[in-house]
Amino acid sequence: METVWLLASEEGGFGLNFDILETNLINLVIIIGVLIYFGSGFLGNILSERRSTIEAAIKGAEDRQKKAAAALIEQQKNLKEAQARAEQIKSEAQGNAQKARAAVLAQAEKDVERMKASAQQDLTSQQERVLRELRQRVATLALTKVEADLPNVLTDEVQTKLVDQSIALLGGES
C-alpha cells in the first residue's frame, strides 16, 4: 500500500490510503457511535423542548389572534354605534340651530318693529312738540303785533261799539 501512496505522490495525482489505523477511521466511527448513543437522548430532549416551545408560541399566537379578532369586531361595533350617535347628535344640533335661528330672526323682527314704532312715536312726539312751539310762537307774535297795533286801532268809539255788541249778544241769548 505504501507503494500506491508513493506512486500517487510521485505522479502528482491523488491516491487513497487504505490503512485504517493511519486514517483514524475507527476513531471517527467510535466518536460518531458515542455521539449517537449518548447524544440522541440529549438532542431528542432539546428538539422536543424546542418543538413544545414552538407549539406553545403558535398556540399563544392563535389565541392572541382570536382575541384580537374578537376585539376588532367589538371595536367595529362600538365605532358603528359612535357614528350613529354622532349622526344623531349632528341631526339634533342642526335642528337646534334651525330653532335658534328662527328664534333669533323672530326676535330681531320684533326688535325692528319695536324700533320702528319707537321711531314713529318719537317722530310724532317731535312733530307735536314742534307744532306746539310753533303755535306758541305764532300766538306770542300775534299778541305782540296786536298789542302794538291795538292803541292805534282801538279808539273810544270802537270800544263802546264792542261793549254794546257784547251786551246785546249776552242779553239776546238770555
C-alpha positions as CSV (number, residue, x, y, z in Angstrom):
1,M,0.0,0.0,0.0
2,E,2.8,2.3,0.6
3,T,3.6,1.8,-3.0
4,V,0.2,3.1,-4.1
5,W,0.7,6.1,-2.0
6,L,4.1,6.7,-3.2
7,L,3.0,6.3,-6.8
8,A,0.2,8.8,-6.3
9,S,2.6,11.2,-4.6
10,E,5.3,10.8,-7.3
11,E,3.0,11.2,-10.2
12,G,1.3,14.2,-8.7
13,G,-2.1,12.5,-8.6
14,F,-4.5,11.6,-5.9
15,G,-4.4,8.3,-4.1
16,L,-6.3,6.5,-1.3
17,N,-4.7,5.3,1.9
18,F,-6.4,2.1,2.9
19,D,-4.6,1.8,6.2
20,I,-7.4,2.1,8.8
21,L,-5.1,3.0,11.7
22,E,-3.4,5.7,9.8
23,T,-6.6,7.3,8.8
24,N,-8.3,7.1,12.2
25,L,-11.5,5.8,10.6
26,I,-12.1,3.6,13.6
27,N,-11.7,6.6,15.9
28,L,-14.3,8.5,13.8
29,V,-16.7,5.6,13.9
30,I,-16.3,5.3,17.7
31,I,-16.9,9.0,18.2
32,I,-19.9,9.1,15.9
33,G,-21.3,6.0,17.7
34,V,-20.8,7.5,21.1
35,L,-22.5,10.7,19.9
36,I,-25.4,8.8,18.5
37,Y,-25.8,6.6,21.6
38,F,-25.4,9.3,24.2
39,G,-26.4,12.4,22.2
40,S,-29.6,11.1,20.7
41,G,-31.4,11.4,24.1
42,F,-29.9,14.8,24.6
43,L,-30.7,16.1,21.1
44,G,-34.1,14.5,21.3
45,N,-34.9,16.3,24.5
46,I,-33.6,19.6,23.1
47,L,-35.6,19.1,19.9
48,S,-38.7,18.0,21.9
49,E,-38.4,21.1,24.2
50,R,-37.9,23.3,21.2
51,R,-40.9,21.7,19.5
52,S,-43.0,22.3,22.7
53,T,-41.9,25.9,22.9
54,I,-42.8,26.5,19.2
55,E,-46.2,24.8,19.6
56,A,-46.9,26.9,22.7
57,A,-45.8,30.0,20.9
58,I,-48.1,29.1,17.9
59,K,-51.0,28.3,20.3
60,G,-50.4,31.6,22.1
61,A,-50.3,33.5,18.8
62,E,-53.5,31.8,17.7
63,D,-55.2,32.7,21.0
64,R,-54.0,36.3,20.7
65,Q,-55.2,36.4,17.1
66,K,-58.6,35.2,18.2
67,K,-58.8,37.7,21.0
68,A,-57.6,40.5,18.6
69,A,-60.3,39.4,16.1
70,A,-63.0,39.5,18.8
71,A,-61.7,42.9,20.0
72,L,-61.7,44.1,16.4
73,I,-65.3,43.1,16.0
74,E,-66.3,44.7,19.3
75,Q,-64.5,47.9,18.4
76,Q,-66.1,48.0,14.9
77,K,-69.4,47.6,16.7
78,N,-68.5,50.4,19.0
79,L,-67.4,52.5,16.1
80,K,-70.7,52.0,14.3
81,E,-72.6,52.9,17.5
82,A,-70.4,56.0,17.9
83,Q,-71.0,57.0,14.3
84,A,-74.8,56.5,14.7
85,R,-74.7,58.6,17.9
86,A,-72.6,61.3,16.2
87,E,-75.2,61.4,13.3
88,Q,-78.0,61.7,15.9
89,I,-76.1,64.5,17.7
90,K,-75.5,66.2,14.4
91,S,-79.1,66.0,13.5
92,E,-80.2,67.3,16.9
93,A,-77.6,70.1,16.6
94,Q,-78.9,71.1,13.2
95,G,-82.5,71.1,14.5
96,N,-81.5,73.2,17.5
97,A,-79.6,75.5,15.2
98,Q,-82.7,75.9,13.0
99,K,-84.8,76.6,16.0
100,A,-82.3,79.1,17.4
101,R,-82.0,80.8,14.0
102,A,-85.8,81.0,13.8
103,A,-86.0,82.4,17.3
104,V,-83.2,84.9,16.6
105,L,-84.9,86.0,13.4
106,A,-88.3,86.4,15.2
107,Q,-86.7,88.3,18.0
108,A,-84.8,90.5,15.5
109,E,-88.1,91.1,13.6
110,K,-89.8,92.1,16.9
111,D,-86.9,94.4,17.8
112,V,-87.1,96.0,14.3
113,E,-90.9,96.5,14.7
114,R,-90.4,97.9,18.2
115,M,-87.7,100.2,17.0
116,K,-89.9,101.4,14.1
117,A,-92.8,102.0,16.5
118,S,-90.4,103.8,18.8
119,A,-89.0,105.9,16.0
120,Q,-92.5,106.7,14.7
121,Q,-93.6,107.6,18.2
122,D,-90.5,109.8,18.6
123,L,-91.2,111.4,15.2
124,T,-94.8,112.1,16.1
125,S,-93.8,113.4,19.5
126,Q,-91.2,115.7,17.9
127,Q,-93.8,116.9,15.3
128,E,-96.3,117.7,18.1
129,R,-93.6,119.5,20.1
130,V,-92.5,121.5,17.1
131,L,-96.2,122.3,16.2
132,R,-96.8,123.3,19.9
133,E,-93.8,125.5,19.9
134,L,-94.7,127.0,16.5
135,R,-98.3,127.8,17.7
136,Q,-96.9,129.3,20.9
137,R,-94.5,131.5,18.9
138,V,-97.2,132.5,16.4
139,A,-99.6,133.3,19.3
140,T,-96.8,135.3,21.0
141,L,-96.0,137.2,17.8
142,A,-99.7,137.8,17.1
143,L,-100.3,139.1,20.6
144,T,-97.2,141.3,20.3
145,K,-98.4,142.7,17.0
146,V,-102.0,143.2,18.3
147,E,-100.7,144.9,21.4
148,A,-98.6,147.1,19.3
149,D,-101.4,147.9,16.9
150,L,-104.2,148.0,19.4
151,P,-103.8,151.5,20.8
152,N,-103.9,152.9,17.2
153,V,-107.0,150.8,16.1
154,L,-108.9,150.7,19.4
155,T,-110.5,154.1,19.8
156,D,-113.2,155.2,22.3
157,E,-115.9,154.8,19.7
158,V,-114.7,151.3,18.7
159,Q,-114.5,150.3,22.4
160,T,-118.1,151.5,23.0
161,K,-119.3,149.7,20.0
162,L,-117.6,146.4,21.1
163,V,-119.1,146.7,24.6
164,D,-122.6,147.3,23.2
165,Q,-122.3,144.4,20.8
166,S,-121.2,142.1,23.7
167,I,-124.0,143.2,25.9
168,A,-126.5,142.7,23.1
169,L,-125.2,139.2,22.5
170,L,-125.4,138.4,26.2
171,G,-128.8,140.0,26.5
172,G,-130.2,138.4,23.4
173,E,-129.2,134.9,24.5
174,S,-130.8,135.2,27.9
